Amino acid sequence: MLGFGAPDEFSYGLVWLWMVLPFIKDVILTVMAAIIAHQLPQLVKRPLSSQFS
């Protein structure tokens, strides 16, 4: 057994892979949020009637 009760099968590379896969998703969602946040002031300035036509 390794420290903290981890099984011997958990290698350093496996743990890094376990952390990198969600990280890629987080980077993509962060870029999408930045794009939306950049366009948000333009959307708010428009009159309400022009948004529905």
mmCIF file of the N, C-alpha and C atoms, coordinates in Angstrom:
data_MODEL
# 
_entry.id   MODEL 
# 
loop_
_atom_site.group_PDB 
_atom_site.id 
_atom_site.type_symbol 
_atom_site.label_atom_id 
_atom_site.label_alt_id 
_atom_site.label_comp_id 
_atom_site.label_asym_id 
_atom_site.label_entity_id 
_atom_site.label_seq_id 
_atom_site.pdbx_PDB_ins_code 
_atom_site.Cartn_x 
_atom_site.Cartn_y 
_atom_site.Cartn_z 
_atom_site.occupancy 
_atom_site.B_iso_or_equiv 
_atom_site.pdbx_formal_charge 
_atom_site.auth_seq_id 
_atom_site.auth_comp_id 
_atom_site.auth_asym_id 
_atom_site.auth_atom_id 
_atom_site.pdbx_PDB_model_num 
ATOM 1   N N  . MET A 1 1  ? 0.834   -1.194 0.000   1.00 0.00 ? 1  MET A N  1 
ATOM 2   C CA . MET A 1 1  ? 0.000   0.000  0.000   1.00 0.00 ? 1  MET A CA 1 
ATOM 3   C C  . MET A 1 1  ? 0.873   1.249  0.000   1.00 0.00 ? 1  MET A C  1 
ATOM 4   N N  . LEU A 1 2  ? 0.440   2.191  -0.775  1.00 0.00 ? 2  LEU A N  1 
ATOM 5   C CA . LEU A 1 2  ? 1.111   3.479  -0.789  1.00 0.00 ? 2  LEU A CA 1 
ATOM 6   C C  . LEU A 1 2  ? 0.548   4.340  0.338   1.00 0.00 ? 2  LEU A C  1 
ATOM 7   N N  . GLY A 1 3  ? 1.054   5.558  0.465   1.00 0.00 ? 3  GLY A N  1 
ATOM 8   C CA . GLY A 1 3  ? 0.561   6.470  1.489   1.00 0.00 ? 3  GLY A CA 1 
ATOM 9   C C  . GLY A 1 3  ? -0.922  6.768  1.311   1.00 0.00 ? 3  GLY A C  1 
ATOM 10  N N  . PHE A 1 4  ? -1.595  7.042  2.388   1.00 0.00 ? 4  PHE A N  1 
ATOM 11  C CA . PHE A 1 4  ? -3.015  7.383  2.412   1.00 0.00 ? 4  PHE A CA 1 
ATOM 12  C C  . PHE A 1 4  ? -3.900  6.245  1.938   1.00 0.00 ? 4  PHE A C  1 
ATOM 13  N N  . GLY A 1 5  ? -3.434  5.033  2.009   1.00 0.00 ? 5  GLY A N  1 
ATOM 14  C CA . GLY A 1 5  ? -4.259  3.879  1.690   1.00 0.00 ? 5  GLY A CA 1 
ATOM 15  C C  . GLY A 1 5  ? -4.525  3.675  0.210   1.00 0.00 ? 5  GLY A C  1 
ATOM 16  N N  . ALA A 1 6  ? -3.729  4.259  -0.670  1.00 0.00 ? 6  ALA A N  1 
ATOM 17  C CA . ALA A 1 6  ? -3.926  4.084  -2.112  1.00 0.00 ? 6  ALA A CA 1 
ATOM 18  C C  . ALA A 1 6  ? -3.394  2.717  -2.541  1.00 0.00 ? 6  ALA A C  1 
ATOM 19  N N  . PRO A 1 7  ? -4.096  2.044  -3.441  1.00 0.00 ? 7  PRO A N  1 
ATOM 20  C CA . PRO A 1 7  ? -3.600  0.744  -3.913  1.00 0.00 ? 7  PRO A CA 1 
ATOM 21  C C  . PRO A 1 7  ? -2.294  0.883  -4.690  1.00 0.00 ? 7  PRO A C  1 
ATOM 22  N N  . ASP A 1 8  ? -1.541  -0.176 -4.751  1.00 0.00 ? 8  ASP A N  1 
ATOM 23  C CA . ASP A 1 8  ? -0.254  -0.163 -5.464  1.00 0.00 ? 8  ASP A CA 1 
ATOM 24  C C  . ASP A 1 8  ? -0.429  0.049  -6.962  1.00 0.00 ? 8  ASP A C  1 
ATOM 25  N N  . GLU A 1 9  ? -1.610  -0.248 -7.514  1.00 0.00 ? 9  GLU A N  1 
ATOM 26  C CA . GLU A 1 9  ? -1.835  -0.107 -8.947  1.00 0.00 ? 9  GLU A CA 1 
ATOM 27  C C  . GLU A 1 9  ? -1.916  1.356  -9.393  1.00 0.00 ? 9  GLU A C  1 
ATOM 28  N N  . PHE A 1 10 ? -2.111  2.279  -8.454  1.00 0.00 ? 10 PHE A N  1 
ATOM 29  C CA . PHE A 1 10 ? -2.201  3.696  -8.796  1.00 0.00 ? 10 PHE A CA 1 
ATOM 30  C C  . PHE A 1 10 ? -0.803  4.242  -9.040  1.00 0.00 ? 10 PHE A C  1 
ATOM 31  N N  . SER A 1 11 ? -0.437  4.371  -10.287 1.00 0.00 ? 11 SER A N  1 
ATOM 32  C CA . SER A 1 11 ? 0.870   4.937  -10.611 1.00 0.00 ? 11 SER A CA 1 
ATOM 33  C C  . SER A 1 11 ? 0.756   6.459  -10.698 1.00 0.00 ? 11 SER A C  1 
ATOM 34  N N  . TYR A 1 12 ? 1.892   7.107  -10.704 1.00 0.00 ? 12 TYR A N  1 
ATOM 35  C CA . TYR A 1 12 ? 1.936   8.559  -10.805 1.00 0.00 ? 12 TYR A CA 1 
ATOM 36  C C  . TYR A 1 12 ? 1.303   9.016  -12.116 1.00 0.00 ? 12 TYR A C  1 
ATOM 37  N N  . GLY A 1 13 ? 1.593   8.307  -13.204 1.00 0.00 ? 13 GLY A N  1 
ATOM 38  C CA . GLY A 1 13 ? 1.034   8.661  -14.514 1.00 0.00 ? 13 GLY A CA 1 
ATOM 39  C C  . GLY A 1 13 ? -0.474  8.479  -14.575 1.00 0.00 ? 13 GLY A C  1 
ATOM 40  N N  . LEU A 1 14 ? -0.979  7.442  -13.940 1.00 0.00 ? 14 LEU A N  1 
ATOM 41  C CA . LEU A 1 14 ? -2.421  7.201  -13.929 1.00 0.00 ? 14 LEU A CA 1 
ATOM 42  C C  . LEU A 1 14 ? -3.150  8.314  -13.186 1.00 0.00 ? 14 LEU A C  1 
ATOM 43  N N  . VAL A 1 15 ? -2.576  8.762  -12.087 1.00 0.00 ? 15 VAL A N  1 
ATOM 44  C CA . VAL A 1 15 ? -3.198  9.845  -11.322 1.00 0.00 ? 15 VAL A CA 1 
ATOM 45  C C  . VAL A 1 15 ? -3.171  11.137 -12.127 1.00 0.00 ? 15 VAL A C  1 
ATOM 46  N N  . TRP A 1 16 ? -2.066  11.413 -12.831 1.00 0.00 ? 16 TRP A N  1 
ATOM 47  C CA . TRP A 1 16 ? -2.005  12.613 -13.668 1.00 0.00 ? 16 TRP A CA 1 
ATOM 48  C C  . TRP A 1 16 ? -3.033  12.538 -14.786 1.00 0.00 ? 16 TRP A C  1 
ATOM 49  N N  . LEU A 1 17 ? -3.184  11.379 -15.404 1.00 0.00 ? 17 LEU A N  1 
ATOM 50  C CA . LEU A 1 17 ? -4.188  11.215 -16.455 1.00 0.00 ? 17 LEU A CA 1 
ATOM 51  C C  . LEU A 1 17 ? -5.582  11.456 -15.890 1.00 0.00 ? 17 LEU A C  1 
ATOM 52  N N  . TRP A 1 18 ? -5.834  10.977 -14.684 1.00 0.00 ? 18 TRP A N  1 
ATOM 53  C CA . TRP A 1 18 ? -7.121  11.151 -14.014 1.00 0.00 ? 18 TRP A CA 1 
ATOM 54  C C  . TRP A 1 18 ? -7.432  12.640 -13.809 1.00 0.00 ? 18 TRP A C  1 
ATOM 55  N N  . MET A 1 19 ? -6.387  13.455 -13.568 1.00 0.00 ? 19 MET A N  1 
ATOM 56  C CA . MET A 1 19 ? -6.588  14.887 -13.337 1.00 0.00 ? 19 MET A CA 1 
ATOM 57  C C  . MET A 1 19 ? -6.608  15.689 -14.630 1.00 0.00 ? 19 MET A C  1 
ATOM 58  N N  . VAL A 1 20 ? -5.909  15.245 -15.676 1.00 0.00 ? 20 VAL A N  1 
ATOM 59  C CA . VAL A 1 20 ? -5.799  16.009 -16.913 1.00 0.00 ? 20 VAL A CA 1 
ATOM 60  C C  . VAL A 1 20 ? -7.089  15.954 -17.723 1.00 0.00 ? 20 VAL A C  1 
ATOM 61  N N  . LEU A 1 21 ? -7.770  14.839 -17.728 1.00 0.00 ? 21 LEU A N  1 
ATOM 62  C CA . LEU A 1 21 ? -8.980  14.723 -18.536 1.00 0.00 ? 21 LEU A CA 1 
ATOM 63  C C  . LEU A 1 21 ? -10.050 15.746 -18.136 1.00 0.00 ? 21 LEU A C  1 
ATOM 64  N N  . PRO A 1 22 ? -10.388 15.931 -16.861 1.00 0.00 ? 22 PRO A N  1 
ATOM 65  C CA . PRO A 1 22 ? -11.336 16.994 -16.514 1.00 0.00 ? 22 PRO A CA 1 
ATOM 66  C C  . PRO A 1 22 ? -10.767 18.387 -16.755 1.00 0.00 ? 22 PRO A C  1 
ATOM 67  N N  . PHE A 1 23 ? -9.446  18.539 -16.666 1.00 0.00 ? 23 PHE A N  1 
ATOM 68  C CA . PHE A 1 23 ? -8.817  19.837 -16.893 1.00 0.00 ? 23 PHE A CA 1 
ATOM 69  C C  . PHE A 1 23 ? -9.079  20.331 -18.308 1.00 0.00 ? 23 PHE A C  1 
ATOM 70  N N  . ILE A 1 24 ? -9.030  19.441 -19.293 1.00 0.00 ? 24 ILE A N  1 
ATOM 71  C CA . ILE A 1 24 ? -9.283  19.824 -20.690 1.00 0.00 ? 24 ILE A CA 1 
ATOM 72  C C  . ILE A 1 24 ? -10.702 20.361 -20.826 1.00 0.00 ? 24 ILE A C  1 
ATOM 73  N N  . LYS A 1 25 ? -11.671 19.696 -20.195 1.00 0.00 ? 25 LYS A N  1 
ATOM 74  C CA . LYS A 1 25 ? -13.062 20.158 -20.218 1.00 0.00 ? 25 LYS A CA 1 
ATOM 75  C C  . LYS A 1 25 ? -13.172 21.533 -19.566 1.00 0.00 ? 25 LYS A C  1 
ATOM 76  N N  . ASP A 1 26 ? -12.481 21.738 -18.464 1.00 0.00 ? 26 ASP A N  1 
ATOM 77  C CA . ASP A 1 26 ? -12.534 23.018 -17.761 1.00 0.00 ? 26 ASP A CA 1 
ATOM 78  C C  . ASP A 1 26 ? -11.955 24.149 -18.608 1.00 0.00 ? 26 ASP A C  1 
ATOM 79  N N  . VAL A 1 27 ? -10.895 23.888 -19.345 1.00 0.00 ? 27 VAL A N  1 
ATOM 80  C CA . VAL A 1 27 ? -10.300 24.906 -20.213 1.00 0.00 ? 27 VAL A CA 1 
ATOM 81  C C  . VAL A 1 27 ? -11.282 25.287 -21.315 1.00 0.00 ? 27 VAL A C  1 
ATOM 82  N N  . ILE A 1 28 ? -11.932 24.310 -21.930 1.00 0.00 ? 28 ILE A N  1 
ATOM 83  C CA . ILE A 1 28 ? -12.892 24.583 -22.998 1.00 0.00 ? 28 ILE A CA 1 
ATOM 84  C C  . ILE A 1 28 ? -14.063 25.404 -22.460 1.00 0.00 ? 28 ILE A C  1 
ATOM 85  N N  . LEU A 1 29 ? -14.599 25.037 -21.297 1.00 0.00 ? 29 LEU A N  1 
ATOM 86  C CA . LEU A 1 29 ? -15.714 25.788 -20.714 1.00 0.00 ? 29 LEU A CA 1 
ATOM 87  C C  . LEU A 1 29 ? -15.292 27.202 -20.314 1.00 0.00 ? 29 LEU A C  1 
ATOM 88  N N  . THR A 1 30 ? -14.058 27.383 -19.866 1.00 0.00 ? 30 THR A N  1 
ATOM 89  C CA . THR A 1 30 ? -13.569 28.711 -19.508 1.00 0.00 ? 30 THR A CA 1 
ATOM 90  C C  . THR A 1 30 ? -13.469 29.606 -20.731 1.00 0.00 ? 30 THR A C  1 
ATOM 91  N N  . VAL A 1 31 ? -12.986 29.074 -21.846 1.00 0.00 ? 31 VAL A N  1 
ATOM 92  C CA . VAL A 1 31 ? -12.897 29.859 -23.081 1.00 0.00 ? 31 VAL A CA 1 
ATOM 93  C C  . VAL A 1 31 ? -14.296 30.232 -23.567 1.00 0.00 ? 31 VAL A C  1 
ATOM 94  N N  . MET A 1 32 ? -15.234 29.297 -23.505 1.00 0.00 ? 32 MET A N  1 
ATOM 95  C CA . MET A 1 32 ? -16.608 29.602 -23.922 1.00 0.00 ? 32 MET A CA 1 
ATOM 96  C C  . MET A 1 32 ? -17.221 30.684 -23.031 1.00 0.00 ? 32 MET A C  1 
ATOM 97  N N  . ALA A 1 33 ? -16.987 30.613 -21.733 1.00 0.00 ? 33 ALA A N  1 
ATOM 98  C CA . ALA A 1 33 ? -17.513 31.626 -20.814 1.00 0.00 ? 33 ALA A CA 1 
ATOM 99  C C  . ALA A 1 33 ? -16.886 32.990 -21.088 1.00 0.00 ? 33 ALA A C  1 
ATOM 100 N N  . ALA A 1 34 ? -15.609 33.018 -21.440 1.00 0.00 ? 34 ALA A N  1 
ATOM 101 C CA . ALA A 1 34 ? -14.946 34.285 -21.752 1.00 0.00 ? 34 ALA A CA 1 
ATOM 102 C C  . ALA A 1 34 ? -15.526 34.909 -23.018 1.00 0.00 ? 34 ALA A C  1 
ATOM 103 N N  . ILE A 1 35 ? -15.827 34.098 -24.011 1.00 0.00 ? 35 ILE A N  1 
ATOM 104 C CA . ILE A 1 35 ? -16.413 34.611 -25.249 1.00 0.00 ? 35 ILE A CA 1 
ATOM 105 C C  . ILE A 1 35 ? -17.801 35.189 -24.974 1.00 0.00 ? 35 ILE A C  1 
ATOM 106 N N  . ILE A 1 36 ? -18.603 34.478 -24.207 1.00 0.00 ? 36 ILE A N  1 
ATOM 107 C CA . ILE A 1 36 ? -19.942 34.968 -23.874 1.00 0.00 ? 36 ILE A CA 1 
ATOM 108 C C  . ILE A 1 36 ? -19.854 36.240 -23.031 1.00 0.00 ? 36 ILE A C  1 
ATOM 109 N N  . ALA A 1 37 ? -18.941 36.276 -22.071 1.00 0.00 ? 37 ALA A N  1 
ATOM 110 C CA . ALA A 1 37 ? -18.782 37.460 -21.230 1.00 0.00 ? 37 ALA A CA 1 
ATOM 111 C C  . ALA A 1 37 ? -18.324 38.659 -22.047 1.00 0.00 ? 37 ALA A C  1 
ATOM 112 N N  . HIS A 1 38 ? -17.528 38.435 -23.064 1.00 0.00 ? 38 HIS A N  1 
ATOM 113 C CA . HIS A 1 38 ? -17.071 39.526 -23.926 1.00 0.00 ? 38 HIS A CA 1 
ATOM 114 C C  . HIS A 1 38 ? -18.228 40.096 -24.739 1.00 0.00 ? 38 HIS A C  1 
ATOM 115 N N  . GLN A 1 39 ? -19.156 39.263 -25.176 1.00 0.00 ? 39 GLN A N  1 
ATOM 116 C CA . GLN A 1 39 ? -20.278 39.708 -25.995 1.00 0.00 ? 39 GLN A CA 1 
ATOM 117 C C  . GLN A 1 39 ? -21.450 40.216 -25.168 1.00 0.00 ? 39 GLN A C  1 
ATOM 118 N N  . LEU A 1 40 ? -21.475 39.962 -23.883 1.00 0.00 ? 40 LEU A N  1 
ATOM 119 C CA . LEU A 1 40 ? -22.605 40.318 -23.032 1.00 0.00 ? 40 LEU A CA 1 
ATOM 120 C C  . LEU A 1 40 ? -22.916 41.816 -23.013 1.00 0.00 ? 40 LEU A C  1 
ATOM 121 N N  . PRO A 1 41 ? -21.944 42.727 -22.908 1.00 0.00 ? 41 PRO A N  1 
ATOM 122 C CA . PRO A 1 41 ? -22.291 44.157 -22.922 1.00 0.00 ? 41 PRO A CA 1 
ATOM 123 C C  . PRO A 1 41 ? -22.980 44.587 -24.225 1.00 0.00 ? 41 PRO A C  1 
ATOM 124 N N  . GLN A 1 42 ? -22.616 43.995 -25.334 1.00 0.00 ? 42 GLN A N  1 
ATOM 125 C CA . GLN A 1 42 ? -23.259 44.325 -26.609 1.00 0.00 ? 42 GLN A CA 1 
ATOM 126 C C  . GLN A 1 42 ? -24.707 43.857 -26.610 1.00 0.00 ? 42 GLN A C  1 
ATOM 127 N N  . LEU A 1 43 ? -24.973 42.720 -26.005 1.00 0.00 ? 43 LEU A N  1 
ATOM 128 C CA . LEU A 1 43 ? -26.338 42.201 -25.951 1.00 0.00 ? 43 LEU A CA 1 
ATOM 129 C C  . LEU A 1 43 ? -27.214 43.032 -25.017 1.00 0.00 ? 43 LEU A C  1 
ATOM 130 N N  . VAL A 1 44 ? -26.653 43.542 -23.949 1.00 0.00 ? 44 VAL A N  1 
ATOM 131 C CA . VAL A 1 44 ? -27.427 44.306 -22.974 1.00 0.00 ? 44 VAL A CA 1 
ATOM 132 C C  . VAL A 1 44 ? -27.765 45.690 -23.503 1.00 0.00 ? 44 VAL A C  1 
ATOM 133 N N  . LYS A 1 45 ? -26.918 46.281 -24.333 1.00 0.00 ? 45 LYS A N  1 
ATOM 134 C CA . LYS A 1 45 ? -27.141 47.629 -24.846 1.00 0.00 ? 45 LYS A CA 1 
ATOM 135 C C  . LYS A 1 45 ? -28.259 47.693 -25.880 1.00 0.00 ? 45 LYS A C  1 
ATOM 136 N N  . ARG A 1 46 ? -28.572 46.563 -26.513 1.00 0.00 ? 46 ARG A N  1 
ATOM 137 C CA . ARG A 1 46 ? -29.603 46.564 -27.544 1.00 0.00 ? 46 ARG A CA 1 
ATOM 138 C C  . ARG A 1 46 ? -30.975 46.818 -26.940 1.00 0.00 ? 46 ARG A C  1 
ATOM 139 N N  . PRO A 1 47 ? -31.839 47.547 -27.665 1.00 0.00 ? 47 PRO A N  1 
ATOM 140 C CA . PRO A 1 47 ? -33.213 47.704 -27.196 1.00 0.00 ? 47 PRO A CA 1 
ATOM 141 C C  . PRO A 1 47 ? -33.926 46.364 -27.162 1.00 0.00 ? 47 PRO A C  1 
ATOM 142 N N  . LEU A 1 48 ? -34.865 46.203 -26.286 1.00 0.00 ? 48 LEU A N  1 
ATOM 143 C CA . LEU A 1 48 ? -35.571 44.939 -26.113 1.00 0.00 ? 48 LEU A CA 1 
ATOM 144 C C  . LEU A 1 48 ? -36.336 44.553 -27.368 1.00 0.00 ? 48 LEU A C  1 
ATOM 145 N N  . SER A 1 49 ? -36.899 45.519 -28.085 1.00 0.00 ? 49 SER A N  1 
ATOM 146 C CA . SER A 1 49 ? -37.703 45.202 -29.267 1.00 0.00 ? 49 SER A CA 1 
ATOM 147 C C  . SER A 1 49 ? -36.837 44.629 -30.404 1.00 0.00 ? 49 SER A C  1 
ATOM 148 N N  . SER A 1 50 ? -35.563 45.016 -30.488 1.00 0.00 ? 50 SER A N  1 
ATOM 149 C CA . SER A 1 50 ? -34.717 44.507 -31.574 1.00 0.00 ? 50 SER A CA 1 
ATOM 150 C C  . SER A 1 50 ? -34.252 43.086 -31.322 1.00 0.00 ? 50 SER A C  1 
ATOM 151 N N  . GLN A 1 51 ? -34.318 42.620 -30.079 1.00 0.00 ? 51 GLN A N  1 
ATOM 152 C CA . GLN A 1 51 ? -33.881 41.263 -29.777 1.00 0.00 ? 51 GLN A CA 1 
ATOM 153 C C  . GLN A 1 51 ? -34.889 40.222 -30.249 1.00 0.00 ? 51 GLN A C  1 
ATOM 154 N N  . PHE A 1 52 ? -36.145 40.575 -30.367 1.00 0.00 ? 52 PHE A N  1 
ATOM 155 C CA . PHE A 1 52 ? -37.173 39.620 -30.730 1.00 0.00 ? 52 PHE A CA 1 
ATOM 156 C C  . PHE A 1 52 ? -37.618 39.726 -32.172 1.00 0.00 ? 52 PHE A C  1 
ATOM 157 N N  . SER A 1 53 ? -37.058 40.609 -32.947 1.00 0.00 ? 53 SER A N  1 
ATOM 158 C CA . SER A 1 53 ? -37.470 40.723 -34.349 1.00 0.00 ? 53 SER A CA 1 
ATOM 159 C C  . SER A 1 53 ? -36.472 40.085 -35.278 1.00 0.00 ? 53 SER A C  1 
# 
